[in-house]
Amino acid sequence: TWFDSAELLEDQLLLLLKSLEREIVPQQLKLVRTHITLGLFEGPFRVDASLLSFPRQEEQSFTMDLVELSGVKLREDGSAVPIEQPFEAVAALYIALYVLNLLSG
């Protein structure tokens, strides 16, 4: 159901906690905001590859995992492919990142 797909998974919550500890939530928020505001869920699309550039490789990996758990497969070159219909799941992730960014800022 829509409600189920709009909830964050336990794995996502753990990755969000890691993101908060590493202080990379603002960059992740910018990355996810790009997906939502452009509404590019019709097929493959591109994101700004600089938003996938993190101080540590591990941060890039778990950011890509976090987004993939919401239904968008990201690649290091900035290409992205939606898996099924990810809008609600990505919207839930966006809201979580937005709130964390507010609370940590």
C-alpha positions as CSV (number, residue, x, y, z in Angstrom):
1,T,0.0,0.0,0.0
2,W,1.0,3.6,-0.3
3,F,1.4,4.0,3.4
4,D,3.8,1.1,3.6
5,S,6.0,2.4,0.8
6,A,6.1,5.8,2.5
7,E,7.7,4.5,5.7
8,L,11.4,4.3,6.1
9,L,13.0,0.9,6.5
10,E,15.1,0.0,9.6
11,D,18.2,-0.2,7.3
12,Q,17.5,3.4,6.2
13,L,17.1,4.6,9.8
14,L,20.5,3.1,10.6
15,L,22.1,4.8,7.6
16,L,20.4,8.1,8.6
17,L,22.0,7.7,12.0
18,K,25.4,7.2,10.4
19,S,24.8,10.2,8.2
20,L,24.0,12.3,11.2
21,E,27.2,11.2,12.9
22,R,29.3,12.0,9.8
23,E,27.5,15.4,9.4
24,I,26.6,14.7,5.7
25,V,22.9,15.1,6.0
26,P,22.9,18.5,4.3
27,Q,24.6,17.1,1.2
28,Q,22.2,14.1,1.2
29,L,19.3,16.4,1.5
30,K,20.4,18.4,-1.5
31,L,20.8,15.1,-3.5
32,V,17.4,13.9,-2.6
33,R,15.8,17.3,-3.1
34,T,17.0,17.2,-6.7
35,H,15.1,14.0,-7.4
36,I,11.8,15.3,-5.9
37,T,11.8,18.8,-7.3
38,L,12.6,17.7,-10.8
39,G,10.2,14.8,-10.5
40,L,12.3,12.6,-12.7
41,F,10.7,9.2,-12.1
42,E,9.7,8.4,-15.6
43,G,12.9,6.6,-16.5
44,P,16.7,6.9,-16.2
45,F,17.9,10.4,-15.3
46,R,21.0,12.2,-14.1
47,V,21.9,13.9,-10.8
48,D,24.7,16.3,-10.2
49,A,27.7,13.9,-9.7
50,S,29.3,16.4,-7.3
51,L,26.5,15.6,-4.8
52,L,27.8,12.1,-4.8
53,S,31.3,13.2,-3.9
54,F,31.9,12.7,-0.2
55,P,35.1,13.0,2.0
56,R,35.2,9.3,2.4
57,Q,34.2,6.5,0.0
58,E,32.2,4.8,2.7
59,E,29.9,7.9,2.9
60,Q,29.3,7.7,-0.8
61,S,28.5,4.0,-0.6
62,F,26.0,4.3,2.3
63,T,24.4,7.4,0.7
64,M,23.8,5.4,-2.5
65,D,22.5,2.5,-0.4
66,L,20.1,4.9,1.4
67,V,18.7,6.2,-1.8
68,E,18.5,2.8,-3.3
69,L,16.4,1.5,-0.4
70,S,13.9,4.3,-1.4
71,G,13.7,2.9,-5.0
72,V,16.4,4.8,-7.0
73,K,19.6,3.1,-8.1
74,L,22.4,5.7,-8.2
75,R,25.7,5.2,-10.0
76,E,28.9,7.1,-9.2
77,D,28.8,8.9,-12.6
78,G,25.5,10.6,-11.6
79,S,23.2,8.4,-13.6
80,A,20.1,7.2,-11.8
81,V,17.4,4.6,-12.5
82,P,14.1,4.5,-10.7
83,I,13.1,1.0,-9.4
84,E,9.3,0.6,-9.7
85,Q,7.5,3.8,-8.5
86,P,9.7,5.4,-5.9
87,F,8.0,8.8,-5.4
88,E,6.4,8.0,-2.0
89,A,9.5,6.3,-0.6
90,V,11.8,9.0,-1.8
91,A,9.4,11.6,-0.4
92,A,9.6,9.9,3.0
93,L,13.4,9.9,2.9
94,Y,13.4,13.6,1.9
95,I,11.2,14.5,4.9
96,A,13.5,12.5,7.3
97,L,16.6,14.2,5.9
98,Y,14.9,17.6,6.1
99,V,13.9,17.2,9.7
100,L,17.3,15.8,10.7
101,N,19.0,18.7,8.9
102,L,16.8,21.2,10.8
103,L,17.4,19.5,14.2
104,S,21.1,19.2,13.7
105,G,21.6,22.7,12.2
